[in-house]
Amino acid sequence: MEKKIDEILGIVKSLESKVSDLWKFNNMDSYHEFPPLLQSQSPIRLTTLGESILQTYQGAAHIDAVKENLISEIHKRDFKSPLDIQDFSEKIIISKFNSDEFVAIKNYIYNNPYHENQAVTIKTMSLVMGIYLRDKYFERHPEKLKID
């Protein structure tokens, strides 16, 4: 019984950490903080610089490798608008940044904190990777662009 309680406590602490991370990032308006990375279109798009960061820091390659799992996580939810899908795409990336699968990207950020005079952080990467994931999701589910 004591072993089960310890397991549950570990799970709760892990969830608490993830919720805290999501709360911190959710209370920051990423889209307005990184104007050199985004272009104002309908919807927003990555600029050439945003695309370059996405490729150079292996963000696109990482999403392509785990795309099926990420898209299935988005698809499980009932979103009211494409903007909700866009926001959730970034949140998925944020929630996974502490996992082992992101160590290589984090190490690259640490060793290369600037790209073409733009600071690159975990937040930068979650933004550009989130937009890329959103686009991959809409390629697969174009009907979701017309949520009423």
C-alpha positions in Angstrom: 0.0 0.0 0.0 2.8 2.4 0.9 4.5 1.7 -2.5 1.2 2.6 -4.3 0.9 5.8 -2.4 4.5 6.7 -3.3 3.8 6.0 -7.0 0.7 8.2 -6.9 2.6 11.0 -5.1 5.2 10.9 -7.9 2.6 11.1 -10.6 0.9 14.0 -8.8 4.2 15.9 -8.5 4.9 15.3 -12.2 1.5 16.6 -13.1 1.9 19.6 -10.8 5.2 20.5 -12.6 3.6 20.2 -16.0 0.6 22.3 -15.1 2.9 24.9 -13.6 4.9 25.0 -16.8 1.8 25.3 -18.9 0.4 28.1 -16.7 3.6 30.1 -17.0 3.7 29.8 -20.8 -0.1 30.3 -21.2 0.1 33.6 -19.4 2.6 35.0 -21.9 1.4 36.2 -25.3 4.0 34.6 -27.6 2.7 35.9 -30.8 3.3 39.6 -30.0 6.7 39.0 -28.3 8.3 37.6 -31.5 7.4 39.9 -34.4 10.6 39.0 -36.4 9.5 35.3 -36.4 5.9 35.8 -37.5 4.1 37.5 -40.4 0.6 38.8 -40.0 -1.5 36.9 -42.4 -4.6 34.9 -42.0 -3.5 32.8 -40.2 -0.1 34.0 -38.9 2.9 32.4 -40.7 6.5 32.0 -39.9 8.8 34.5 -41.4 12.0 33.5 -43.3 13.8 33.9 -39.9 11.2 31.8 -38.1 11.5 29.1 -40.8 15.3 29.2 -40.6 15.2 28.7 -36.8 12.7 25.9 -37.1 15.0 24.1 -39.6 18.4 24.9 -38.0 17.4 23.9 -34.5 15.8 20.6 -35.8 12.3 21.6 -34.7 10.7 20.5 -38.0 12.6 17.2 -38.1 11.5 16.5 -34.5 7.8 17.2 -35.2 8.0 15.2 -38.4 9.4 12.2 -36.4 6.6 12.3 -33.8 3.8 13.9 -35.9 1.3 11.1 -35.6 1.3 11.2 -31.8 1.1 15.0 -31.7 -1.7 15.1 -34.3 -3.7 12.5 -32.4 -3.4 14.5 -29.2 -4.9 17.5 -31.0 -7.6 15.4 -32.7 -8.8 14.1 -29.3 -10.0 17.6 -28.3 -13.1 19.4 -29.3 -12.0 22.8 -30.3 -14.3 25.8 -31.0 -12.0 27.6 -33.5 -8.8 27.2 -35.5 -7.2 29.6 -33.1 -7.8 27.1 -30.3 -6.0 24.5 -32.3 -3.1 26.9 -32.9 -2.8 27.7 -29.2 -3.0 24.1 -28.2 -0.3 23.1 -30.7 2.1 25.4 -29.0 1.0 24.1 -25.6 1.7 20.5 -26.6 5.3 21.4 -27.5 5.7 23.3 -24.2 4.4 20.4 -22.2 6.9 18.0 -23.9 10.0 20.2 -23.6 11.1 18.6 -20.3 11.0 15.1 -21.8 14.2 13.3 -23.0 13.2 13.7 -26.6 13.9 17.4 -26.5 17.4 17.2 -25.0 19.2 17.5 -28.3 17.2 20.7 -29.2 17.8 22.2 -25.7 21.5 21.5 -26.0 21.6 23.1 -29.4 19.8 26.2 -28.0 22.2 26.3 -25.1 25.2 26.2 -27.5 23.6 28.5 -30.1 21.5 31.0 -28.2 21.3 33.4 -31.2 20.4 32.8 -34.8 20.8 35.8 -37.1 20.8 38.2 -34.2 17.5 36.7 -32.8 17.7 35.2 -29.3 16.5 31.6 -29.4 14.9 30.1 -26.2 12.6 27.3 -25.3 9.8 29.8 -25.8 11.0 30.7 -29.3 11.2 27.0 -30.2 7.8 26.2 -28.8 6.3 29.0 -30.8 7.9 28.1 -34.2 7.3 24.4 -33.6 3.7 25.0 -32.5 3.0 26.9 -35.8 4.6 24.1 -37.8 2.6 21.5 -35.9 -0.6 23.5 -36.5 0.1 23.6 -40.2 0.7 19.8 -40.3 -2.5 19.3 -38.4 -4.5 21.4 -40.9 -2.9 19.7 -43.8 -4.4 16.5 -42.4 -7.7 18.0 -41.3 -8.5 20.9 -43.5 -12.2 20.6 -42.4 -11.1 22.0 -39.0 -10.3 25.3 -40.6 -14.0 25.9 -40.9 -15.1 25.2 -37.3 -18.4 27.1 -36.7 
